Amino acid sequence: MDASLRIDAGLVRELGPLLVALARRSPIQGEDAEDLVQDTWLSALTSSASFEGRSSVRTWLSTILRRRVVDKIRRARVSTPYEDDVHSQQDATDPVESRELVERALAMLSELGDAEREALALCAIGELDRGEACEELGISPGSLRVRLHRARRKLLRRAQSA
């Protein structure tokens, strides 16, 4: 463990707004997003001994939050019965294939490697500029460019074949 890691009120004041902003940019909204931030802090407190200092505390906490968001989305998808999903689509005022589009997009994103998906999520979904994304990921701008290029190329190929 990095001996300098202390999760205290100062760290919460410093990084709390960033985590809340990241959570609100995710598909999870409202109180659920704030709950995920709280879960992130609790997880960080209980697992601070595993922090090895290979990344910044900000990156470490953002990664914990990102994993919490993905877990919540997966649980929500699994817990929605098929019949409820079909009825909700039929009752919607805009019956366009929005649900199918989201599912296809999630399937396409799941085919990317972790590094590519994370880079794309930070730059496209997280709306970080490339400098912030490089800092968050602990990589050079060139590495980020390569990850984004590969991710976009894979997504384009997949979309063209569908």
C-alpha positions, -999 to 999 in steps of 0.1 A, spaced: 0 0 0 11 35 -7 16 49 28 4 83 17 -31 71 9 -55 85 34 -92 86 27 -103 116 47 -126 146 45 -101 165 25 -99 138 -2 -137 136 -2 -140 173 -7 -114 173 -34 -125 143 -55 -162 140 -45 -175 165 -71 -155 147 -98 -170 114 -88 -205 128 -87 -200 144 -121 -188 111 -136 -217 92 -121 -242 117 -135 -228 113 -170 -235 76 -169 -268 60 -178 -275 59 -141 -294 90 -130 -305 109 -99 -302 93 -65 -289 60 -80 -259 79 -93 -253 95 -59 -257 61 -42 -230 47 -65 -206 74 -55 -213 65 -18 -207 29 -26 -174 39 -43 -162 57 -12 -172 28 10 -154 4 -13 -123 27 -13 -123 27 25 -126 -10 29 -100 -17 2 -75 11 6 -49 -15 17 -50 -29 -18 -41 5 -34 -6 1 -47 0 36 -60 4 25 -96 -22 51 -106 -34 83 -91 -60 81 -63 -84 99 -87 -79 72 -114 -83 44 -88 -116 59 -75 -129 66 -110 -122 30 -119 -141 18 -88 -170 40 -97 -170 29 -134 -172 -7 -122 -201 1 -99 -219 17 -128 -213 -13 -151 -224 -37 -124 -256 -18 -118 -264 -17 -156 -258 -54 -159 -280 -62 -129 -308 -40 -143 -306 -57 -177 -307 -92 -161 -336 -83 -137 -359 -69 -164 -383 -97 -175 -386 -101 -212 -424 -96 -211 -421 -63 -192 -395 -51 -218 -418 -60 -247 -448 -42 -231 -428 -11 -222 -417 -8 -258 -453 -12 -271 -466 14 -246 -439 40 -254 -449 71 -271 -419 68 -294 -418 32 -305 -386 38 -325 -360 11 -318 -344 30 -290 -341 0 -267 -327 -21 -296 -303 6 -305 -290 8 -269 -287 -30 -267 -268 -31 -300 -245 -3 -288 -239 -20 -255 -231 -53 -274 -207 -35 -297 -190 -18 -268 -187 -51 -249 -167 -65 -279 -140 -38 -274 -110 -45 -252 -110 -30 -217 -84 -4 -227 -103 7 -258 -136 8 -241 -123 28 -212 -106 54 -235 -138 57 -255 -159 60 -224 -138 88 -210 -136 108 -242 -170 102 -257 -193 94 -228 -174 110 -199 -167 141 -220 -132 145 -207 -107 163 -230 -78 141 -242 -54 156 -217 -77 147 -188 -83 112 -202 -46 106 -205 -41 117 -169 -71 95 -158 -57 65 -176 -20 72 -169 -10 69 -205 5 92 -232 -15 111 -258 -2 88 -285 -14 57 -266 -48 74 -261 -50 82 -299 -42 46 -307 -69 32 -283 -95 56 -296 -86 48 -332 -88 11 -326 -121 14 -307 -137 35 -334 -124 13 -362 -139 -18 -345 -172 -2 -339 -174 10 -375 -166 -24 -388 -192 -40 -365 -219 -14 -375 -212 -19 -412 -216 -57 -408 -248 -55 -389 
